[in-house]
Amino acid sequence: MGLSRRVFLRGLGGAVVAAPFLSSIAERTARSRGIPPSGDPRRWIAMFTHYGCLTNRWFPRKSHGPLTADDLMGTTLSVLAPQVNKLLLPRGIRAMNEWNAQLTHGQGNDPHTQVVGSYFTCVPVTPHGTDPFSFEAATKFEAMPTAASLDHVCAKQLNADGMPLLMHVGGMNDTPTSGISYSAGETPFDGYTDPTDVFSKLTGLFASGAPASPDSYLVARGKSVIDVVRTDLETLERVDMSKADRDKLQAWKDLLNQTTSVFRSAQCNADTAEMLGLTSANLQAVVTHETDRVAGKITDDLDGADLHSDLAVLAALCDQSRVIVLKYPANYIFRGLGLTHDSHTLSHRIGSANMAGSGCLSNVNEMIYAIDSFYAAKFAHLVQTLDSFDEGSGTLLDNSAAVWFQEMSDGNAHNLNNMPLLQAGSCGGFFKTGVAVNVDDGSDDMHAGNSEFVCSNSPTISAVTDSGTPADIANAPINKFYCSLMNALGVKAGPDGFPMPGGSDPVTHYGMYDNTRDFASGGENPPRINDPGGFADLEAS
């Protein structure tokens, strides 16, 4: 199976191929696409789920130090034991803009609207709500962040079109109460709800059954691009030219060397898609299934979720996107798991979205655990599939940071400290793997939260804090994790340390605030990053 001319040219960077003597373009393209010295592209593949989890079952007992398969046994993450050596478990992290009744830790809009809006932006939402129990639509249900989200910040520098690949698993559109992706302030990004649209976009990058050109065939067989065009380059080098032009020719050759590894396998093709189960028929079945589900004709268990993950893998193989987001739906009824209440009401334990009440649902913790386990299995599938494809000296997973993000820690407490985050892949050797790293206090026995306290010890839930983690534990700002992630991907910053296209410095600052209490004013406090830089403890030595 040969690479199409479109793929061949896409990998080189069309503008550079068309104008090989524009060294400024070559330099800018290499830098902006996040190409490290190894030549292997780095990717961020995010999986986002709502309403937190039973933290006391999710976290392994060990919060700092090497992880083994035995450490994962008996936890929600046991399904990931085969990949334990490629996992990074950051502990002690707090997300921004937490809702509480006292308005001490964030804005007073809504326990979900402000959380998801600020999650990947680290800025307040607007309009600002000052009544935590108000049902004013504009503040509770319609408020949006004032800046672009992390996926867009990264994609602007890493993707050819400047946009992330956002896929809605389950085919459900988001609202400000559940949306996480914003292309600019107060500008929601819809992404894809139909997997067949993503598949069509990817199949345009390879030609099933088409004869390979002599050049693309050599590249598919592992020949470097620089070797394929060597004769032409040598001819050009014999031409009498100025030193400036000769320097520009060398810059172009350097760029070709840097981009070579993208083409070292012929895995972006119809055979790979079929092997992954990505056929038009299978994907159309997912679409039909979701349409029938919305119409109430069938029950389901998100059985198309793995195909969405496989689409993410294919998009990575084809280098269609280096920023990919798998967004799972809010308010979902997992009838395929035998559940009749949606995931939101279950997280509140009492069968409604009220903040307090009496009478825990019978067996509610086991129902939540079933959902947690489902998500863990979906992440495991993504990780295992990424790890099954060789790339460069490692695998597709090794060159990626696949991260499972959760909206909050415990879904009843709505707390944002002690966040359940899990990464797989070192992103080209940038991150440590096979370890848990407590970035807050370095202890190896960090509190795992009280998620099962309320329904194991009392039939009445009188305070949303009962199931959370003590407020003085696990408060290292998530902004620092984002800085590490951006630096791993090759995102650059301006002189002030904030990410900026065309920058040349490491990223040290992100967002408006890195202290959740600063959000309480709704943006009236001066911008303040108290602890610049990434988490050095997460980075490989």
C-alpha positions in Angstrom: 0.0 0.0 0.0 1.7 3.2 -1.1 1.5 6.7 0.4 -0.5 9.1 -1.7 1.1 12.2 -3.0 -1.1 14.2 -0.7 0.3 12.5 2.4 3.8 12.8 1.0 3.4 16.6 0.5 1.5 17.1 3.7 4.3 15.6 5.8 6.9 17.8 4.1 4.8 20.9 4.7 3.3 22.1 1.5 4.6 25.7 1.8 8.1 24.5 2.3 8.1 22.1 -0.6 6.6 24.8 -2.9 9.3 27.3 -1.7 12.4 25.4 -0.7 14.5 28.5 -0.5 12.4 30.2 2.2 14.5 29.3 5.2 12.3 31.3 7.5 9.3 29.2 6.6 11.3 26.0 7.1 12.5 27.1 10.5 9.0 28.2 11.5 7.3 25.1 10.2 9.7 22.7 12.1 9.3 24.7 15.3 5.6 25.2 15.1 4.8 21.5 14.3 6.6 20.4 17.5 9.2 18.3 15.8 11.9 17.2 18.4 15.5 16.4 17.5 14.6 12.7 17.2 12.2 13.5 14.3 9.3 11.6 15.9 6.2 13.7 16.3 4.8 14.3 19.7 1.1 14.1 20.3 -1.5 14.9 23.1 -4.5 12.6 23.1 -7.0 13.6 25.8 -9.9 11.6 27.2 -12.4 13.6 29.2 -15.1 12.2 31.4 -17.6 13.9 33.8 -18.5 13.8 37.5 -15.3 12.4 38.9 -15.2 8.9 40.4 -15.1 6.9 43.6 -11.6 8.2 44.4 -11.0 5.8 47.2 -11.3 2.9 44.7 -9.7 4.7 41.8 -6.3 5.7 43.3 -3.7 3.0 44.1 -2.5 3.0 47.7 0.9 4.2 46.6 0.9 7.9 45.7 4.7 8.3 45.1 7.3 5.9 43.7 7.6 3.1 41.2 4.3 1.4 40.2 3.9 -2.3 39.7 1.0 -4.3 38.4 0.3 -5.3 42.0 -0.2 -1.7 42.9 -3.1 -1.5 40.5 -4.8 -4.7 41.6 -8.1 -4.1 43.5 -8.4 -0.6 42.1 -10.4 0.9 39.2 -7.2 1.0 37.2 -6.5 -2.8 37.4 -7.4 -3.1 33.7 -4.3 -1.1 32.9 -1.9 -3.4 34.8 -0.3 -4.7 31.5 0.8 -1.2 30.6 1.9 -0.1 34.1 5.5 0.6 33.0 4.1 3.2 30.6 1.8 4.9 33.0 2.4 8.2 34.9 0.1 8.9 37.8 0.4 12.5 38.9 -0.9 13.0 42.4 -1.8 16.0 44.5 -3.1 18.2 41.7 -6.0 20.7 42.0 -8.1 22.0 39.0 -9.3 25.6 39.0 -12.5 27.5 39.9 -14.2 25.2 42.4 -17.8 25.9 43.3 -18.8 26.0 46.9 -21.7 27.6 48.8 -19.4 30.0 50.6 -17.8 31.4 47.4 -14.3 31.0 48.8 -12.8 28.7 46.1 -14.3 30.1 42.9 -17.2 31.8 41.2 -20.9 31.3 42.2 -22.2 30.2 38.8 -22.7 26.5 38.9 -20.9 23.4 40.2 -20.4 22.3 36.6 -20.5 25.3 34.3 -17.6 27.2 35.8 -15.6 24.0 36.4 -15.7 22.8 32.8 -15.3 26.3 31.4 -12.2 26.9 33.5 -10.8 23.3 33.3 -8.6 23.7 30.2 -8.5 27.5 30.2 -7.6 28.4 33.8 -9.6 31.6 33.4 -12.9 32.7 34.9 -16.3 32.3 33.2 -18.6 35.2 32.2 -21.1 36.5 33.1 -20.0 36.3 36.7 -22.4 34.6 39.1 -22.4 35.8 42.8 -25.3 33.6 44.0 -24.2 30.0 44.3 -27.9 28.8 44.4 -29.3 31.1 41.7 -31.1 29.6 38.7 -30.5 32.7 36.5 -29.9 31.1 33.1 -27.1 33.5 32.0 -24.9 32.8 34.9 -25.8 29.2 35.8 -26.2 27.6 32.4 -24.7 30.0 29.8 -21.5 31.3 31.3 -18.4 30.7 29.2 -14.6 31.1 29.7 -12.9 34.3 28.6 -10.0 32.6 26.7 -9.3 29.7 24.4 -8.8 26.2 25.9 -5.6 24.2 26.0 -6.4 22.0 23.0 -6.7 25.1 20.8 -3.6 26.8 22.3 -1.6 23.7 21.5 -3.2 23.0 18.1 -2.5 26.6 16.9 1.2 25.7 17.1 1.2 22.0 16.4 -1.4 21.3 13.7 -1.3 22.4 10.1 -4.8 23.8 10.3 -4.4 25.2 13.8 -7.4 23.3 15.1 -7.7 20.2 17.4 -9.5 17.1 16.5 -12.4 16.9 19.0 -14.6 13.9 18.8 -17.8 13.6 20.9 -18.1 10.0 22.0 -21.8 9.2 22.0 -22.7 11.8 19.4 -24.0 14.4 21.9 -23.4 18.1 21.5 -22.2 20.0 24.6 -23.6 23.1 26.3 -21.7 25.5 28.6 -22.6 23.2 31.5 -20.5 20.4 29.9 -18.3 21.9 27.1 -14.5 22.0 27.5 -13.3 23.2 24.1 -13.2 26.9 23.2 -11.4 28.3 20.1 -11.5 31.8 21.7 -13.1 33.5 24.7 -16.8 32.8 24.8 -16.5 30.8 21.5 -17.5 27.1 21.9 -15.9 24.6 19.6 -18.3 22.0 18.3 -15.9 19.4 17.0 -17.3 16.1 15.5 -20.4 14.3 16.7 -20.5 12.0 13.7 -17.5 9.5 13.5 -18.1 9.0 9.8 -17.1 12.6 9.1 -13.8 12.0 10.9 -13.3 8.8 8.9 -13.9 10.6 5.6 -11.3 13.2 6.6 -8.8 10.4 7.3 -9.5 8.3 4.2 -8.6 11.3 2.1 -5.1 10.9 3.4 -4.5 7.5 1.8 -5.6 5.9 -1.4 -6.7 2.3 -1.0 -5.4 0.2 -3.9 -3.8 3.1 -5.7 -0.4 2.5 -7.2 2.4 4.1 -5.4 4.6 6.7 -7.1 8.3 5.6 -7.2 9.1 8.2 -4.6 6.3 7.5 -2.2 6.9 3.7 -2.5 10.5 4.2 -1.4 9.4 6.3 1.6 6.8 3.7 2.5 9.5 1.1 2.5 11.5 3.1 5.0 13.7 5.2 2.8 14.1 8.7 4.2 12.7 11.6 2.3 16.2 13.2 2.2 17.5 10.0 0.4 14.6 10.0 -2.1 15.3 13.6 -3.2 19.1 13.4 -2.7 19.8 13.5 -6.5 17.7 16.6 -7.0 19.4 18.3 -4.0 22.8 17.4 -5.2 22.0 18.9 -8.5 20.9 22.1 -6.8 24.0 22.2 -4.7 26.2 22.3 -7.8 24.4 25.4 -9.0 26.4 28.6 -8.5 24.4 30.4 -5.8 25.0 33.0 -3.1 25.9 32.0 0.4 22.4 33.1 1.6 20.8 30.8 -0.9 23.1 27.9 0.0 22.2 28.5 3.7 18.6 28.3 2.8 19.0 25.1 0.9 20.7 23.6 3.9 17.8 24.8 6.1 15.4 22.9 3.8 17.5 19.8 4.0 17.5 20.0 7.8 13.7 20.3 7.8 13.4 17.2 5.6 15.6 15.3 8.0 13.5 16.4 10.9 10.2 15.4 9.3 11.5 12.1 7.8 10.2 9.8 10.6 6.6 10.6 9.9 6.9 8.5 6.8 9.0 5.6 8.0 6.0 3.2 8.0 3.1 2.8 5.6 0.6 2.5 8.4 -1.7 5.4 7.3 -3.7 3.2 4.9 -6.9 1.3 4.3 -5.4 -1.9 5.6 -4.7 -0.4 9.0 -8.1 1.2 9.1 -9.8 -2.2 8.4 -7.6 -3.9 11.0 -8.8 -1.4 13.5 -12.4 -2.1 12.6 -12.7 1.3 11.0 -15.0 0.6 8.1 -17.8 2.7 6.7 -20.3 0.0 7.7 -19.1 -0.2 11.3 -19.0 3.6 11.8 -22.4 4.0 10.2 -23.8 1.5 12.6 -22.5 3.6 15.5 -24.3 6.7 14.0 -27.5 4.8 13.6 -27.2 3.4 17.1 -26.8 6.8 18.6 -29.7 8.2 16.5 -32.0 5.4 17.7 -30.8 6.0 21.3 -31.7 9.7 21.2 -35.1 8.7 19.8 -35.6 6.3 22.7 -35.8 3.3 20.5 -32.9 1.4 22.1 -30.7 1.2 25.1 -27.0 1.2 24.8 -23.6 1.1 26.5 -21.6 3.5 24.3 -20.5 0.5 22.3 -19.0 2.9 19.7 -16.5 4.3 22.2 -13.6 2.0 21.2 -14.1 2.9 17.5 -13.7 6.6 18.5 -10.5 5.7 20.2 -9.4 3.8 17.1 -10.1 6.9 15.0 -7.9 8.8 17.3 -5.1 6.3 16.7 -5.5 6.4 13.0 -5.5 10.2 13.1 -2.2 10.0 14.9 -0.7 7.5 12.5 -1.7 9.7 9.6 -0.4 12.8 11.4 -3.8 14.4 10.7 -3.7 15.9 14.2 -1.3 16.1 17.1 -4.0 17.4 19.5 -6.9 14.9 19.8 -9.7 15.0 22.3 -12.1 12.2 23.1 -15.0 13.9 24.9 -17.4 11.6 26.7 -21.0 12.8 27.3 -22.5 14.4 30.4 -25.9 13.2 31.8 -25.6 9.8 30.2 -27.7 6.7 31.1 -25.5 3.6 30.9 -28.4 1.2 30.3 -26.0 -1.3 28.8 -24.4 -1.5 32.3 -27.8 -2.2 33.8 -28.4 1.4 35.0 -31.5 3.5 34.9 -30.3 6.7 36.3 -28.0 9.1 34.4 -24.4 9.6 35.4 -25.0 13.0 36.9 -27.7 12.1 39.3 -25.8 9.0 40.4 -22.8 11.1 41.3 -25.1 13.0 43.7 -25.9 9.6 45.3 -29.6 10.3 45.9 -31.0 9.9 42.4 -31.4 13.6 41.6 -29.1 16.6 40.9 -30.0 18.2 44.3 -27.1 19.1 46.4 -28.4 17.4 49.6 -31.2 15.0 50.6 -32.0 11.8 52.3 -31.9 8.3 51.2 -29.0 7.1 49.2 -30.0 5.1 46.2 -29.7 1.4 46.9 -26.3 0.1 45.7 -25.4 3.5 44.4 -21.6 3.2 45.0 -21.5 0.0 42.9 -23.4 1.8 40.1 -20.8 4.6 40.1 -18.0 2.0 40.2 -19.5 0.3 37.1 -19.2 3.6 35.2 -15.7 4.2 36.5 -14.7 0.8 35.4 -16.2 1.3 32.0 -14.2 4.5 31.5 -11.0 2.7 32.7 -11.6 0.0 30.1 -12.0 2.6 27.4 -8.8 4.3 28.4 -7.0 0.9 28.5 -8.2 0.2 24.9 -6.8 3.5 23.7 -3.5 2.9 25.4 -3.1 -0.7 24.3 -3.9 0.3 20.7 -1.5 3.2 20.6 1.2 0.8 22.0 0.6 -1.8 19.3 2.0 0.4 16.5 5.8 0.8 16.2 7.1 4.2 15.5 10.8 5.2 15.4 12.6 3.5 18.3 9.5 2.9 20.3 5.7 2.9 19.7 3.0 5.4 18.9 2.2 5.5 22.6 5.8 6.3 23.5 5.7 9.4 21.4 2.4 10.5 22.8 0.9 11.7 26.1 -2.5 10.0 26.4 -4.2 11.6 29.4 -7.5 10.7 31.1 -8.9 13.9 32.6 -11.9 13.9 34.9 -14.1 16.9 35.5 -13.8 16.8 39.2 -12.5 14.5 42.0 -15.7 13.3 43.7 -19.0 13.9 41.9 -21.0 14.6 45.1 -18.5 16.9 46.8 -17.7 18.6 43.5 -14.2 19.1 44.8 -11.3 19.9 42.5 -8.4 19.0 44.8 -6.9 15.5 44.7 -7.8 15.2 40.9 -7.8 11.7 39.4 -5.5 12.1 36.4 -3.7 9.4 34.5 -1.2 9.6 31.7 0.1 6.9 29.4 3.2 7.5 27.3 6.3 9.6 27.9 5.7 12.0 25.0 9.0 11.2 23.3 10.9 10.6 26.6 9.9 13.9 28.2 7.9 12.4 31.1 8.7 9.7 33.6 6.7 6.5 33.3 6.0 3.5 35.5 5.7 5.8 38.5 3.3 7.7 40.7 4.5 11.2 41.5 3.0 13.2 44.3 3.7 16.7 43.2 2.1 18.3 46.2 4.0 17.0 49.2 5.9 13.9 48.0 4.3 11.5 50.5 3.7 7.9 49.3 0.4 7.6 51.2 -1.7 10.6 50.1 -5.3 10.6 51.2 -7.5 8.9 48.5 -10.7 10.8 49.5 -13.9 9.9 51.2 -16.1 9.0 48.2 -17.9 6.1 49.9 -18.3 7.7 53.3 -21.8 9.2 52.9 -23.6 6.1 51.7 -21.7 3.7 53.8 -22.1 5.6 57.1 -25.3 7.6 56.8 -28.5 7.4 54.8 -28.6 11.2 54.6 -26.4 13.5 52.6 -26.4 16.8 54.3 -23.2 18.4 53.0 -21.6 18.1 49.6 -18.1 18.1 51.3 -18.6 14.8 53.1 -17.5 12.6 50.2 -14.5 14.8 49.1 -10.9 15.1 50.1 -9.9 17.4 53.0 -9.4 20.8 51.6 -5.8 21.2 52.8 -4.6 18.1 50.8 -3.5 17.9 47.2 -3.6 21.5 46.0 -0.7 21.7 43.4 -2.2 23.8 40.5 -3.1 22.0 37.3 -1.6 24.9 35.4 1.8 23.5 36.1 0.9 20.2 34.6 -0.3 22.0 31.5 3.0 23.8 31.2 4.9 20.5 31.4 2.6 19.0 28.8 3.0 22.0 26.4 6.8 21.8 26.8 6.8 18.1 26.0 4.8 18.7 22.9 7.1 21.5 21.6 4.7 24.4 22.2 6.7 27.6 22.6 6.2 30.8 24.7 6.9 34.4 24.3 9.3 36.3 26.6 6.6 36.4 29.3 6.4 32.6 29.5 2.8 32.4 28.1 2.3 30.2 25.0 2.6 32.2 21.8 2.8 31.2 18.2 6.2 32.1 16.9 7.7 32.1 20.3 11.0 30.5 21.2 11.0 30.1 25.0 9.7 27.3 27.2 6.2 27.7 28.6 6.2 28.7 32.2 2.8 30.5 32.6 -0.7 29.5 31.6 -4.1 30.9 32.5 -5.2 33.9 34.5 -4.9 32.4 37.9 -3.3 29.3 39.5 -5.0 29.7 42.9 -8.6 28.7 42.8 -9.5 31.4 45.4 -8.6 34.1 42.9 -11.5 33.0 40.7 -14.1 34.0 43.4 -14.1 37.6 42.1 -15.0 36.6 38.6 -11.9 38.2 37.0 -11.7 41.4 39.1 -8.5 40.2 40.8 -5.3 41.1 39.0 -4.0 38.3 36.8 -1.6 36.2 38.9 0.5 33.1 38.4 2.0 32.4 41.8 4.1 29.3 40.9 5.4 29.5 37.3 6.9 26.6 35.4 6.0 22.9 35.0 6.2 20.0 37.4 9.9 19.1 37.2 9.3 16.0 39.2 7.1 14.6 36.4 9.9 15.0 33.8 12.5 12.3 33.0 16.0 13.1 34.2 
